[in-house]
Amino acid sequence: KHQMGNTDSAPPSNDYELAIKSSKTLEHILEYEFGSYGNGLNEKINRVKKKILPPHLVSDMRFLAKTRNRLIHEVGFDTIPNREEFIVKFERSANELRDIIDKRNSARQGHNKHQHQQRQEEGMPPEFCGCVVFDALLCLDRD
């Protein structure tokens, strides 16, 4: 069973729809979770790849972007040549990006918990240290 985006539904049967929805999903993750910007998936990858993306993930996402661009712009290129490979690379990319996000958020929460404990050990009452409000905001903060 394949996962497209955040749903447990089957991938679209139309190759154009599959390519566009896959790209939009990855672009959304890169933009809203990693602070990337630019026109299209390739530009968004370029903005974050050196910081946090492993080379195999960059390669998979570039494959997806290239396939999507060929479908949209190249006359006579009307189907995804290896649809199963495309879907696997999309799912692997989306899952790996989510894993990076989860690890980042977990590290932040651990850091915030440590700061809170340190403040309490220093004798600062919780109502004055801002732990409840500010630590929650830090967990939501994006790089």
C-alpha positions as CSV (number, residue, x, y, z in Angstrom):
1,K,0.0,0.0,0.0
2,H,1.5,3.3,-1.0
3,Q,1.4,6.6,0.9
4,M,1.0,9.8,-1.1
5,G,1.6,12.8,1.1
6,N,-0.1,12.5,4.5
7,T,-2.8,10.0,3.4
8,D,-2.9,6.2,3.1
9,S,-4.5,6.3,-0.3
10,A,-3.2,4.8,-3.5
11,P,-1.1,7.1,-5.8
12,P,-3.0,8.9,-8.6
13,S,-3.4,6.8,-11.7
14,N,-2.6,9.8,-13.9
15,D,1.2,10.3,-14.3
16,Y,0.9,14.1,-14.5
17,E,-1.1,14.2,-11.3
18,L,1.3,11.8,-9.6
19,A,4.4,13.9,-10.6
20,I,2.8,17.2,-9.7
21,K,1.4,16.1,-6.3
22,S,4.7,14.4,-5.4
23,S,6.6,17.6,-6.2
24,K,4.1,19.8,-4.4
25,T,4.3,17.6,-1.3
26,L,8.2,17.7,-1.2
27,E,8.2,21.4,-1.9
28,H,5.8,22.1,0.9
29,I,7.9,20.1,3.4
30,L,11.1,21.9,2.3
31,E,9.5,25.3,2.4
32,Y,7.5,25.0,5.7
33,E,9.8,22.7,7.7
34,F,13.2,23.7,6.5
35,G,12.6,27.4,5.5
36,S,13.6,26.8,1.9
37,Y,12.4,29.0,-0.9
38,G,12.6,29.3,-4.7
39,N,10.7,28.3,-7.8
40,G,10.2,24.6,-7.9
41,L,11.6,21.6,-6.2
42,N,15.2,21.9,-7.6
43,E,15.6,25.5,-6.2
44,K,14.2,24.5,-2.9
45,I,16.6,21.5,-2.7
46,N,19.5,23.8,-3.5
47,R,18.7,26.1,-0.6
48,V,18.9,23.3,2.0
49,K,21.0,20.5,0.6
50,K,24.3,21.6,2.1
51,K,22.9,22.0,5.5
52,I,21.0,18.9,6.2
53,L,20.2,16.7,3.2
54,P,22.2,13.5,2.6
55,P,23.4,13.0,-1.0
56,H,21.2,10.0,-1.7
57,L,18.1,12.1,-0.6
58,V,19.1,14.9,-2.9
59,S,19.6,12.5,-5.7
60,D,16.2,10.9,-5.3
61,M,14.5,14.3,-5.1
62,R,16.3,15.5,-8.2
63,F,15.2,12.4,-10.1
64,L,11.6,13.3,-9.1
65,A,12.0,16.9,-10.2
66,K,13.6,15.9,-13.5
67,T,10.8,13.5,-14.3
68,R,8.2,16.0,-13.4
69,N,9.9,18.7,-15.6
70,R,10.2,16.3,-18.5
71,L,6.4,15.5,-18.3
72,I,5.5,19.1,-18.2
73,H,7.9,20.6,-20.8
74,E,9.1,17.8,-23.1
75,V,7.0,17.0,-26.2
76,G,6.5,13.3,-26.5
77,F,7.4,12.5,-22.8
78,D,3.8,11.7,-21.6
79,T,4.3,8.9,-19.1
80,I,6.6,8.2,-16.2
81,P,8.9,5.5,-17.6
82,N,9.2,3.5,-14.4
83,R,6.2,4.5,-12.3
84,E,7.0,2.1,-9.4
85,E,10.6,3.5,-9.1
86,F,9.1,7.1,-9.1
87,I,6.7,6.2,-6.3
88,V,9.4,4.4,-4.2
89,K,11.7,7.4,-4.6
90,F,9.0,9.8,-3.6
91,E,7.9,7.8,-0.6
92,R,11.5,7.3,0.5
93,S,12.2,11.1,0.2
94,A,9.1,12.2,2.0
95,N,9.7,9.7,4.8
96,E,13.3,10.6,5.2
97,L,12.5,14.3,5.3
98,R,9.9,13.6,8.0
99,D,12.6,11.5,9.9
100,I,15.0,14.5,9.8
101,I,12.2,16.8,11.1
102,D,11.4,14.3,13.9
103,K,15.0,14.1,15.0
104,R,15.4,17.9,14.9
105,N,12.2,18.4,16.9
106,S,13.2,15.7,19.4
107,A,16.7,17.3,19.9
108,R,15.0,20.7,20.5
109,Q,12.6,19.2,23.0
110,G,15.5,17.5,24.8
111,H,17.4,20.8,24.8
112,N,14.4,22.7,26.1
113,K,13.8,20.2,28.9
114,H,17.5,20.4,29.9
115,Q,17.2,24.3,30.0
116,H,14.0,24.0,32.1
117,Q,15.7,21.6,34.6
118,Q,18.8,23.9,34.8
119,R,16.6,26.9,35.5
120,Q,14.8,25.1,38.3
121,E,18.2,23.9,39.8
122,E,19.3,27.5,39.8
123,G,16.3,28.3,41.9
124,M,14.3,30.2,39.3
125,P,10.6,29.7,39.8
126,P,8.8,28.4,36.7
127,E,6.5,31.4,36.5
128,F,9.5,33.7,36.0
129,C,11.7,31.6,33.7
130,G,9.2,31.6,30.8
131,C,9.7,27.9,30.4
132,V,6.1,27.0,29.6
133,V,5.5,29.7,26.9
134,F,8.9,30.2,25.4
135,D,9.9,26.5,25.4
136,A,6.7,25.7,23.6
137,L,7.4,28.4,21.0
138,L,11.0,27.1,20.5
139,C,9.7,23.7,19.7
140,L,7.6,25.2,16.9
141,D,10.4,27.5,15.6
142,R,11.8,26.6,12.2
143,D,15.4,26.8,11.2
